[in-house]
Amino acid sequence: MSHKLFSELGLSAELLKAIDKLGFEQASPIQAEAVPALMSGRDVVGQSQTGSGKTAAFAIPAIEKIEPQLRAVQVLILCPTRELAVQVSEDVHKLALFKRGVRALPVYGGQSYERQFAGLREGVQIVIGTPGRVMDHMRRGTLRLDSLRMAILDEVDVMLNMGFREDIELILQGTPASRQTVFFSATIPRPIQELIQRHAREPQQIRIEQKAVTVPTVEQVYYEVDRRFKIELLTRLIDLHDYKLGIIFCNTKRMVDDLVEHLNAQGYSADRLHGDMSQNLRDRVMNRFRKSGLEFLVATDVAARGLDVDDVQVVVNYDLPYDGEDYVHRIGRTGRAGRSGCAISFVSGRELFQIQQIERYTKTRIHRSVVPSADEVQAARTNVFLGRLRATLQSGEFEKQDELVGRLLEEGFTSTDIASALIHQLQNASALPPREEPVSDRTQFRGGQPERWERSERSRAGVHERLAPFREGGRPPRADEAKRRPLPREPHRVKEPASRTEIPKAKAWPKQGGEPSNQAGQTRTQTARENRPPTAAPAPEISPPPAALETASSRAAKKSRGTPADMTRLYMNVGAEMAIAPEDVVNAILGETGLARLVVGHVDVRERHLFVDVASEHANAIIAKLNRTSIKGRRVKVKTA
């Protein structure tokens, strides 16, 4: 197929100026075929792979056909999801930037009716909406389609799968028979063909043939891994490849919530996107992700389409999709507009057959990869550290320390020893934790069970999280759990409970996780902790959860000392027993974040843990950075005290 420039498509000067401002010159194959056909007034059925430019293929002719003087809806664009409707609306606004008098309005569920009523009253020519909200406005009489000239159905297959078929039929029946009808989709199954036969008039079929259904610039691999170790493999891959922007897909909302909690606890910046969230919250999450305020977006298939975010490096199928079509749209979020990308799938047990089905559907090969060893991850982290150090040296943007270096040289230290000592200090304050035990050369997963799996410090931290009382089911701590917790160093009175049945029952669960509380305002964890009798010393290899470390004396000390209003108190799971001093904590915070010394306040070091006051505005950043680092070889666990 011959390539065409936008200047060869007979577009107006205003459209060409907007296209040039967006940085495009050559039309994609679907654009080169669809734009002339739509400009001629024919009905069109367009089929092309995701990320190929279908939005501009129908938006450009739609804008060209608008009469700015007519303040009535002339173009209706139906989208399956709110996210896609917002994205299409943004693209339309960019393309119509220099078209005076052309106005577009997105209408979708979850947004204020008043805002949509006001926009429709002002007279918009282009409406982009979801079928449900469009039908609602038609019933209310706030959306009139008497002057409609073009009806565009984007991602038709998804709308039918979501149950919008009846709504689409009713909407099309309420439009003028003389309208131009346009269907665009990545796939066109039989139900869509029937819809086309009823509502399109001799449509021109435009199909962009590809050797593979999926995006050719996306590298596709899968890892065979037991379900229990998916989170460990995910974090290894993130650290190995140093991914900065990615989307992780799960099949259930609960899995999304659990995975986001795990990632945030381990120091990664992640947030969720699924159907139970309000539209305002979803918009805020997407804005953060588009501005790279998040590293990872964990989502269900509600976000598989309509997300157009530049430079998404990786898409991870944490759970395999149910069919090949969903797989195509998931991995289409990366490798867009000719960029390279990576799609990773986690496979367990019989899911290998699903991989084969996806390969047949996409007509492409998904390569099997070997799980990276901890040594490879460590080497990758070292290379990242060296790369940053090399870049700093090459840029020359660092303060000279000739006087200090000269003093060390005069004391008899060699230059190589000085450099090695400095790098050692930097590594102790960065995300390069030394391992205390050897790790296997290669960890592989076959048949749903790991052959060898050496748990890292991060895995142990996950175990302690699961052992925290009332974390999952609200049960009281078992005797074997209590034995693993240390006795308080100062004697204090404990109230012996008559029986477990005396623990007050919870009234209600908080909305955003956490634990129930009784009438006295105590959580069940607090009640169990205060009533726990003294037990034997803990096993040395398991660190207790932070809640168990806060004895009556430590609570009293914290209360008496107080924390300044502009400071936030953080808890760390390292203390004097690990030879940690206050200056070690300060150096770790400043070295990892690059912040000024003023952001760190009082450091209270206890035997097996410590508290540190930091500036509240930097608290979240410090927690995120330190949860991926170590101090004197000890992996740090940081949270708000």
C-alpha positions in Angstrom: 0.0 0.0 0.0 1.4 3.4 -1.0 1.9 6.0 1.7 0.3 9.4 1.4 1.0 12.8 3.0 -1.9 14.6 4.7 -1.4 17.4 2.2 -2.4 15.0 -0.5 -5.8 14.2 1.1 -7.6 17.4 0.1 -7.9 18.8 3.6 -8.5 22.4 4.6 -5.7 24.7 5.6 -7.0 24.8 9.2 -6.9 21.0 9.5 -3.4 20.8 7.9 -2.2 23.4 10.4 -3.5 21.5 13.4 -2.0 18.2 12.0 1.3 19.9 11.5 1.2 21.3 15.1 0.7 17.7 16.3 3.8 16.7 14.5 2.3 14.4 11.9 3.1 14.5 8.2 2.4 11.1 6.7 -1.0 9.5 7.0 -1.2 5.9 8.4 -2.6 3.2 6.0 -6.1 3.3 7.6 -6.1 7.1 7.5 -5.0 7.2 3.9 -7.9 4.9 2.9 -10.7 6.1 5.2 -10.3 9.9 5.0 -11.0 10.2 1.2 -13.9 7.7 1.4 -15.5 9.6 4.3 -15.0 13.0 2.6 -16.9 11.7 -0.4 -19.9 10.9 1.8 -19.9 7.1 1.7 -20.6 4.8 4.6 -17.4 3.1 5.8 -16.5 0.0 7.7 -12.9 0.3 8.9 -10.9 -2.6 10.3 -7.4 -2.1 11.5 -5.1 -3.1 14.4 -5.2 -1.1 17.6 -2.9 1.9 17.8 -2.9 2.4 14.0 -4.7 5.8 14.0 -8.4 5.0 13.6 -9.4 8.0 15.7 -7.9 10.5 13.4 -9.2 8.5 10.4 -12.8 9.4 11.3 -12.3 12.6 13.3 -10.6 14.5 10.5 -13.5 14.0 8.0 -16.1 14.7 10.7 -14.5 18.1 11.5 -14.3 19.0 7.9 -18.0 18.3 7.4 -19.1 20.6 10.2 -20.9 23.8 9.5 -19.8 26.1 12.3 -22.7 28.5 11.8 -25.2 25.7 12.6 -25.4 25.4 16.4 -26.7 21.8 16.5 -25.3 18.3 16.9 -24.0 17.3 13.5 -21.7 14.4 14.4 -22.2 11.7 17.0 -19.4 9.5 18.1 -20.2 6.4 20.3 -17.5 4.8 22.4 -17.7 1.8 24.7 -16.0 3.3 27.8 -15.7 6.7 29.5 -11.9 6.6 29.1 -12.1 6.2 25.4 -14.8 8.9 25.1 -12.5 11.3 26.9 -9.5 10.4 24.8 -11.5 10.8 21.5 -12.8 14.2 22.7 -9.2 15.3 23.4 -8.1 14.3 20.0 -11.1 16.0 18.4 -10.3 19.3 20.2 -6.6 19.1 19.1 -7.6 18.6 15.4 -10.3 21.3 15.5 -7.9 23.8 17.2 -7.9 26.2 14.2 -11.5 25.6 13.1 -13.4 28.6 14.4 -16.8 27.8 15.8 -16.4 24.0 15.9 -17.2 22.7 19.4 -17.1 19.2 20.8 -18.5 17.8 24.1 -18.0 14.4 25.8 -21.0 12.9 27.6 -20.6 9.9 29.7 -21.8 8.3 33.0 -20.2 9.5 36.2 -19.9 13.1 35.1 -22.1 15.9 36.3 -25.4 16.3 34.4 -25.4 20.0 34.9 -22.1 20.4 33.0 -23.4 18.3 30.1 -26.7 20.2 30.1 -24.9 23.5 29.9 -22.7 22.3 27.1 -25.6 21.0 25.0 -27.6 24.2 25.6 -24.7 26.3 24.2 -24.9 24.4 21.0 -22.1 21.9 20.2 -21.6 20.3 16.8 -19.8 17.1 17.9 -20.9 14.9 20.7 -18.7 12.0 21.9 -20.4 9.7 24.4 -21.1 6.3 25.8 -24.3 4.6 24.6 -26.0 4.7 28.0 -25.6 8.4 28.7 -26.4 9.3 25.1 -29.7 7.3 25.4 -30.4 9.1 28.7 -30.0 12.6 27.1 -32.2 11.5 24.2 -35.0 10.5 26.6 -34.7 13.7 28.5 -34.8 15.7 25.3 -31.5 17.5 26.0 -29.8 15.8 23.0 -31.6 16.3 19.7 -30.2 14.5 16.6 -32.5 16.1 14.0 -29.5 17.7 12.2 -27.2 14.7 12.5 -25.0 14.2 9.4 -22.6 11.5 10.6 -22.9 8.7 13.2 -19.6 7.1 14.1 -19.3 3.9 16.1 -15.8 3.3 17.5 -14.7 0.0 18.9 -18.0 -1.6 17.9 -17.1 -5.1 19.0 -16.4 -3.9 22.6 -19.8 -2.1 22.8 -21.6 -5.3 21.7 -19.6 -7.4 24.2 -20.6 -4.9 27.0 -24.3 -5.3 26.2 -24.9 -2.0 24.3 -26.4 -3.6 21.2 -30.0 -2.6 22.0 -28.9 0.9 22.9 -27.0 1.2 19.7 -30.1 0.1 17.7 -32.3 2.6 19.4 -29.8 5.5 19.0 -29.4 4.8 15.3 -33.2 4.5 14.8 -33.5 8.0 16.4 -31.2 9.6 13.8 -32.1 10.8 10.2 -32.0 8.2 7.6 -29.8 10.4 5.4 -27.0 10.2 7.9 -23.5 8.9 7.0 -22.8 5.8 9.1 -19.2 4.8 10.1 -18.1 1.6 11.9 -14.5 1.2 13.2 -13.1 -1.7 15.1 -10.1 -3.9 15.4 -12.2 -7.0 14.8 -15.5 -7.5 13.0 -17.4 -10.7 14.2 -20.7 -11.8 12.9 -23.0 -9.7 15.2 -21.3 -6.6 13.9 -21.8 -7.7 10.3 -25.5 -8.0 11.0 -25.6 -4.5 12.5 -23.8 -3.1 9.5 -26.3 -4.8 7.1 -29.2 -3.1 8.9 -27.9 0.4 9.3 -25.3 1.1 6.6 -25.9 1.8 2.9 -23.5 0.0 0.6 -20.5 0.7 2.9 -17.0 0.7 1.6 -15.0 -2.0 3.4 -11.5 -0.8 4.4 -9.4 -3.5 5.9 -5.7 -3.0 6.6 -4.1 -6.4 6.2 -1.3 -7.2 8.6 0.9 -10.3 8.9 -0.1 -10.3 12.5 -3.1 -8.9 14.4 -0.9 -7.5 17.2 1.4 -4.5 16.9 4.7 -5.6 15.2 6.8 -3.2 17.3 5.8 -5.0 20.5 8.1 -7.8 21.8 5.9 -10.5 23.2 7.1 -13.0 25.8 5.7 -15.2 28.6 7.0 -16.7 31.8 5.8 -19.9 33.3 5.3 -19.1 37.0 3.3 -20.5 39.9 0.6 -18.2 41.1 2.2 -17.8 44.5 5.3 -16.2 43.0 3.9 -13.9 40.5 4.5 -10.8 42.6 8.2 -11.8 43.2 8.7 -12.4 39.4 7.0 -9.0 38.6 9.3 -7.1 40.9 12.4 -8.9 39.6 11.5 -8.0 36.0 10.8 -4.3 37.0 14.2 -4.1 38.7 16.0 -6.0 35.9 14.7 -3.8 33.1 14.3 -0.6 35.1 10.7 0.0 33.8 9.4 3.5 34.6 6.0 3.4 33.0 3.8 0.4 32.6 0.3 -1.0 32.7 -0.5 -4.3 34.6 -3.7 -6.1 33.7 -5.6 -8.3 36.1 -8.9 -10.2 35.6 -10.6 -9.2 38.8 -11.0 -6.0 40.8 -9.9 -7.7 44.0 -6.7 -8.8 42.3 -6.1 -5.2 41.2 -6.5 -3.9 44.8 -4.2 -6.6 46.2 -1.5 -6.1 43.7 -1.5 -2.3 44.1 -1.1 -2.8 47.9 1.8 -5.1 47.4 3.6 -2.8 44.9 3.2 0.3 47.1 4.4 -1.6 50.1 7.5 -2.5 48.3 8.3 1.0 47.2 6.9 1.2 43.7 4.5 3.9 42.7 1.3 2.2 41.6 -2.4 3.0 41.5 -5.6 1.1 40.4 -8.2 1.6 37.7 -11.4 -0.5 37.7 -15.2 -0.2 37.5 -15.9 0.2 41.2 -14.1 3.6 41.2 -15.9 6.9 40.8 -15.4 8.8 37.6 -13.6 11.6 39.4 -11.2 9.2 41.0 -10.6 7.5 37.7 -9.9 10.8 36.0 -7.4 11.8 38.7 -5.6 8.4 38.4 -5.4 8.7 34.6 -4.1 12.3 34.8 -1.3 11.2 37.2 -0.4 8.3 34.9 -0.3 10.5 31.8 1.9 12.9 33.5 4.2 10.1 34.7 3.2 10.7 38.3 2.8 7.0 38.6 5.1 4.2 37.6 2.5 1.5 37.1 -1.2 1.5 36.5 -2.9 -1.7 37.6 -6.2 -2.2 35.8 -9.0 -4.5 34.7 -10.1 -4.7 31.1 -12.2 -1.6 31.6 -9.0 0.2 30.8 -7.8 -2.0 28.0 -9.2 0.3 25.4 -9.2 4.0 25.2 -5.9 4.6 27.0 -3.6 6.6 24.8 -0.5 7.3 26.9 2.8 8.0 25.3 5.9 6.0 26.1 4.3 3.1 27.9 7.3 0.8 28.1 5.6 -2.5 29.2 2.3 -4.1 29.4 2.1 -7.1 31.9 -0.7 -9.6 31.7 -0.6 -10.5 35.4 -3.6 -12.6 34.7 -4.0 -14.0 31.1 -7.1 -12.5 29.3 -10.0 -14.7 28.6 -9.7 -14.5 24.8 -7.3 -13.4 22.1 -9.3 -10.3 21.3 -8.7 -8.9 24.8 -5.0 -9.8 24.5 -4.7 -7.7 21.3 -6.3 -4.7 22.9 -4.3 -5.0 26.1 -0.9 -5.1 24.5 -1.9 -2.4 22.1 -1.4 0.1 24.9 2.4 -0.1 24.3 4.3 0.2 21.0 2.0 2.9 19.7 2.8 5.2 16.8 5.8 3.1 15.7 7.4 3.1 19.2 8.9 -0.1 20.6 7.3 -1.8 23.5 7.2 -5.1 25.5 4.2 -7.3 26.4 4.8 -9.8 29.2 2.4 -12.6 30.2 2.4 -14.7 33.3 1.3 -18.3 32.7 0.5 -21.0 35.3 -0.3 -24.7 34.7 -3.0 -25.2 32.0 -2.8 -21.6 30.9 -0.2 -22.7 28.5 -3.0 -23.9 26.2 -4.4 -20.3 26.3 -1.1 -19.0 25.1 -1.3 -21.4 22.1 -4.8 -20.2 21.4 -3.7 -16.5 21.5 -0.8 -17.3 19.1 -3.3 -18.9 16.6 -5.6 -15.8 16.9 -2.8 -13.2 16.6 -0.9 -15.2 14.0 2.3 -14.4 15.8 4.8 -16.2 18.1 4.9 -15.4 21.9 8.4 -16.5 23.0 9.0 -18.2 26.3 11.5 -16.5 28.6 13.5 -17.9 31.5 12.9 -16.3 34.9 15.8 -14.0 35.7 17.9 -15.0 38.7 18.6 -12.7 41.7 22.2 -12.4 40.5 21.0 -11.0 37.2 18.7 -8.5 39.0 21.6 -7.4 41.2 23.9 -7.0 38.2 21.2 -4.9 36.5 20.9 -2.6 39.5 24.7 -2.2 39.6 24.7 -1.3 35.9 22.0 1.3 36.6 24.0 2.8 39.4 27.2 2.9 37.3 25.2 4.5 34.5 24.1 7.3 36.7 27.5 7.8 38.1 29.0 7.9 34.6 26.4 10.4 33.5 27.3 12.6 36.4 31.0 12.5 35.7 30.4 13.2 32.0 28.1 16.1 32.6 30.5 17.7 35.2 27.5 19.0 37.1 28.8 18.1 40.6 30.6 20.1 43.3 34.3 19.7 43.4 35.7 18.2 46.6 39.4 18.6 45.9 40.2 19.7 49.4 38.7 16.6 51.0 40.2 14.3 48.5 43.6 16.0 49.0 43.4 15.5 52.7 42.7 11.8 52.3 45.6 11.5 49.8 47.9 13.2 52.3 46.9 10.6 54.9 48.2 7.9 52.7 45.0 6.6 51.1 45.1 5.8 47.4 42.7 7.4 44.9 41.2 4.0 44.0 40.6 3.2 47.7 38.9 6.6 48.2 36.6 6.0 45.2 35.8 2.5 46.3 34.9 3.7 49.8 32.6 6.4 48.4 30.9 3.9 46.1 30.4 1.5 49.0 28.8 4.3 51.0 26.5 5.3 48.1 25.4 1.7 47.6 24.5 1.3 51.2 22.2 4.3 50.8 20.7 3.3 47.4 18.6 0.5 46.1 21.5 -2.0 45.9 21.0 -4.2 49.0 23.7 -6.9 49.6 22.3 -10.4 50.0 23.0 -12.2 53.2 22.7 -15.7 51.7 23.5 -17.1 48.2 20.9 -17.2 45.6 20.5 -19.9 43.0 22.0 -19.3 39.5 18.7 -19.7 37.8 15.2 -19.9 39.2 12.8 -21.7 36.9 9.1 -22.6 37.3 7.7 -25.7 35.7 4.5 -27.6 36.2 3.1 -25.0 38.6 5.8 -25.6 41.2 9.2 -23.8 41.5 12.3 -26.1 41.2 14.3 -23.7 43.4 13.1 -20.3 44.8 15.4 -18.3 47.1 13.3 -15.8 48.9 14.7 -12.2 49.0 14.3 -9.8 51.8 11.2 -8.5 50.0 9.6 -11.9 50.2 10.2 -12.0 53.9 8.6 -8.6 54.3 5.5 -10.0 52.6 5.4 -12.9 55.0 5.4 -10.5 58.0 2.6 -8.5 56.4 0.5 -11.6 56.2 1.2 -12.5 59.8 0.0 -9.2 61.1 -3.1 -9.8 63.3 -6.5 -9.1 61.7 -4.8 -8.2 58.4 -7.2 -10.4 56.4 -9.9 -12.0 58.4 -10.0 -10.2 61.7 -9.0 -13.2 63.7 -7.1 -12.9 67.1 -3.4 -13.8 67.0 -2.5 -17.4 67.3 -0.2 -18.6 70.1 2.6 -19.5 67.6 2.4 -16.0 66.2 2.7 -14.4 69.6 5.8 -16.5 70.3 7.6 -14.9 67.4 7.1 -11.4 68.8 9.6 -9.9 71.3 8.9 -9.1 74.8 9.0 -5.4 75.7 12.3 -4.4 77.2 10.6 -2.5 80.0 8.3 -4.4 82.4 4.7 -3.3 82.2 1.3 -4.6 83.4 -0.7 -6.7 81.1 -4.4 -7.5 81.5 -5.0 -11.2 81.3 -8.1 -11.8 79.2 -10.7 -14.2 80.6 -11.2 -15.8 77.2 -10.9 -14.9 73.5 -14.6 -14.4 73.4 -14.2 -11.2 75.4 -12.6 -9.4 72.5 -15.2 -6.9 71.3 -16.8 -7.6 67.9 -16.4 -5.1 65.1 -19.3 -2.9 64.2 -18.3 -2.2 60.6 -15.3 -2.3 58.3 -13.9 1.0 57.1 -14.4 1.9 53.4 -10.8 2.0 52.5 -9.4 -1.1 54.1 -8.1 -1.2 57.7 -9.7 -2.8 60.7 -13.0 -2.6 62.6 -13.1 -0.7 65.9 -15.1 -1.2 69.0 -17.1 1.3 71.0 -13.9 2.5 72.7 -12.4 3.4 69.4 -9.9 0.5 69.6 -9.2 -1.9 66.7 -9.3 -5.6 67.4 -5.5 -5.7 66.7 -4.9 -3.2 69.5 -7.2 -5.1 71.9 -5.4 -8.4 71.2 -2.0 -6.7 71.5 -2.7 -5.1 74.9 -4.2 -8.3 76.3 -1.4 -10.6 75.0 0.4 -12.4 77.9 4.3 -12.5 78.0 5.8 -15.2 75.8 9.1 -16.7 74.9 11.8 -14.8 72.8 11.2 -14.6 69.1 12.9 -16.5 66.4 15.8 -14.4 65.1 15.0 -14.6 61.4 11.5 -13.2 61.5 10.9 -9.5 62.2 7.7 -8.7 64.0 5.2 -6.3 62.4 5.4 -2.7 63.5 2.2 -2.8 65.5 3.7 -5.5 67.8 6.8 -3.4 68.5 5.0 -0.5 70.0 4.9 -1.3 73.8 3.1 0.8 76.4 6.4 2.5 77.3 7.2 3.4 73.7 3.7 4.8 73.2 4.1 6.9 76.3 7.5 8.2 75.2 6.2 9.1 71.7 3.2 10.9 73.2 5.3 12.8 75.7 7.9 13.9 73.1 5.4 14.8 70.4 6.0 15.5 66.7 6.0 19.0 65.2 2.9 20.0 63.3 4.8 20.3 60.0 6.6 16.9 60.5 5.5 13.3 60.0 6.8 10.5 62.1 8.0 7.4 60.2 8.7 3.9 61.5 11.7 1.8 60.3 12.3 -1.8 61.0 16.0 -1.3 61.9 17.6 -0.3 65.2 20.5 -0.3 67.5 20.7 -4.1 67.4 21.7 -3.8 63.7 24.4 -1.2 64.6 22.2 1.6 63.2 22.9 5.1 64.4 20.9 8.3 63.8 23.5 9.6 61.3 23.1 6.5 59.3 19.4 7.2 58.9 19.9 10.8 58.0 22.6 9.9 55.4 20.3 7.3 53.9 17.4 9.7 53.5 19.5 12.6 52.1 21.5 10.3 49.9 18.5 8.5 48.4 16.2 11.5 47.9 18.7 14.4 47.4 16.7 16.6 49.8 18.2 19.2 52.2 19.2 18.3 55.8 16.3 20.4 57.1 13.7 17.9 56.0 15.0 15.4 58.7 14.1 16.0 62.3 14.5 13.9 65.4 15.7 10.3 65.1 14.7 8.0 67.9 16.7 4.7 67.7 15.3 1.7 69.6 16.8 -1.7 69.9 15.0 -3.4 66.9 13.3 -0.4 65.3 13.4 3.4 65.1 11.3 6.5 64.5 12.3 9.5 62.5 10.5 12.8 62.0 10.6 14.2 58.4 8.9 17.1 56.7 5.3 16.2 55.9 5.5 17.5 52.3 8.3 15.0 51.5 7.1 12.1 53.6 5.5 10.0 50.8 8.6 10.5 48.6 10.9 9.4 51.4 8.8 6.3 52.1 8.8 5.3 48.4 12.5 5.8 48.1 13.6 4.1 51.3 11.4 1.0 50.8 13.6 0.1 47.9 16.9 0.5 49.7 19.0 -0.7 52.7 21.0 0.7 55.6 24.1 -1.2 56.5 23.0 -4.2 54.6 19.6 -4.4 56.2 16.6 -4.1 53.9 14.4 -1.2 55.2 10.7 -1.3 55.7 9.3 2.2 56.2 5.7 3.3 57.0 4.0 6.2 58.8 4.2 5.7 62.5 
